[in-house]
């Protein structure tokens, strides 16, 4: 069985989330990207309490692609330290999990 993961990524806007999500799917680093916007994030940054409106990306992919996905997101993301965290998909409808597998890059050697 493949190691499906859901990667959570926040962005400052719907537009930046769409740009990153589109790139990930077009380059087969992700099978699907869901965008949730707006959401409110409360966090501490550089010693200050921040409350910001953001967009949340939920990216479905395979664990073996995480490093390449994170590297790509960091290049496209406007934040200096973007949130990029992966959660394992422990269970799922087999047809959906197979669709993820079929939708992403079959081999990391395909990357240029």
C-alpha positions as CSV (number, residue, x, y, z in Angstrom):
1,X,0.0,0.0,0.0
2,X,1.3,3.5,-0.8
3,X,1.9,6.1,1.8
4,X,-0.7,8.7,1.1
5,X,-0.4,12.0,2.9
6,X,-2.3,15.2,3.3
7,X,-0.1,18.3,3.4
8,X,-1.4,21.5,5.1
9,X,0.0,24.7,3.8
10,X,-1.2,28.2,4.7
11,X,-0.8,31.2,2.4
12,X,-1.6,34.9,2.8
13,X,-4.2,34.9,0.0
14,X,-6.4,32.8,-2.2
15,X,-4.4,34.0,-5.2
16,X,-1.1,32.7,-3.8
17,X,-2.8,29.4,-2.8
18,X,-4.2,29.0,-6.3
19,X,-0.8,29.7,-7.9
20,X,1.0,27.2,-5.7
21,X,-1.8,24.6,-5.9
22,X,-1.9,24.8,-9.7
23,X,1.8,24.4,-10.0
24,X,1.8,21.3,-7.7
25,X,-1.0,19.5,-9.7
26,X,0.4,20.5,-13.1
27,X,3.8,19.1,-12.1
28,X,2.3,15.9,-10.6
29,X,3.6,16.6,-7.1
30,X,0.0,16.5,-5.9
31,X,-3.1,14.7,-7.0
32,X,-5.5,17.3,-5.7
33,X,-5.3,20.6,-3.8
34,X,-8.3,21.9,-1.8
35,X,-8.4,25.6,-0.9
36,X,-10.2,26.9,2.1
37,X,-10.4,30.7,2.3
38,X,-10.6,32.8,4.3
39,X,-9.5,31.4,7.6
40,X,-8.2,33.2,10.7
41,X,-4.7,32.2,12.0
42,X,-3.5,33.2,15.5
43,X,0.2,32.7,16.0
44,X,3.3,34.2,17.5
45,X,5.9,35.6,15.0
46,X,9.1,37.4,16.0
47,X,7.9,38.0,19.5
48,X,4.5,39.4,18.5
49,X,1.0,37.9,18.7
50,X,-0.5,37.9,15.2
51,X,-4.0,37.4,14.0
52,X,-4.1,37.1,10.2
53,X,-6.5,36.2,7.5
54,X,-5.0,33.3,5.4
55,X,-5.9,30.6,3.0
56,X,-5.4,26.9,3.8
57,X,-4.3,24.4,1.2
58,X,-5.0,20.7,1.7
59,X,-2.7,18.8,-0.6
60,X,-3.1,15.1,-1.3
61,X,0.1,13.3,-2.5
62,X,2.5,10.5,-1.6
63,X,5.0,10.6,1.2
64,X,7.9,9.9,-1.2
65,X,7.2,13.3,-2.9
66,X,7.1,15.4,0.3
67,X,10.7,16.7,0.1
68,X,10.3,17.8,-3.6
69,X,6.9,19.3,-2.8
70,X,8.2,21.3,0.2
71,X,11.2,22.5,-1.9
72,X,8.8,23.6,-4.7
73,X,6.4,25.3,-2.2
74,X,9.3,27.2,-0.6
75,X,10.4,28.6,-4.0
76,X,6.8,29.8,-4.8
77,X,5.6,30.9,-1.4
78,X,5.7,34.5,-0.2
79,X,6.4,33.6,3.4
80,X,10.0,33.3,4.6
81,X,8.9,30.4,6.8
82,X,5.8,28.8,5.3
83,X,3.7,26.2,7.1
84,X,4.2,22.9,5.3
85,X,3.2,19.9,7.5
86,X,2.2,16.4,6.4
87,X,-0.3,14.2,8.0
88,X,-0.5,10.5,7.2
89,X,-3.7,9.3,5.6
90,X,-4.3,6.2,7.7
91,X,-7.4,4.9,6.0
92,X,-9.2,5.8,2.8
93,X,-11.5,4.5,0.1
94,X,-9.2,2.3,-1.9
95,X,-10.3,3.7,-5.3
96,X,-9.5,7.2,-4.0
97,X,-6.1,6.2,-2.8
98,X,-5.4,4.5,-6.1
99,X,-6.4,7.7,-7.9
100,X,-3.8,9.6,-5.8
101,X,-1.2,7.1,-6.8
102,X,-2.1,7.3,-10.5
103,X,-2.3,11.1,-10.5
104,X,1.1,11.9,-9.1
105,X,4.5,11.5,-10.7
106,X,5.2,7.7,-10.9
107,X,8.9,8.2,-10.3
108,X,11.1,10.9,-8.7
109,X,13.5,10.4,-11.6
110,X,11.0,12.2,-13.8
111,X,11.9,15.5,-12.2
112,X,14.1,17.8,-14.2
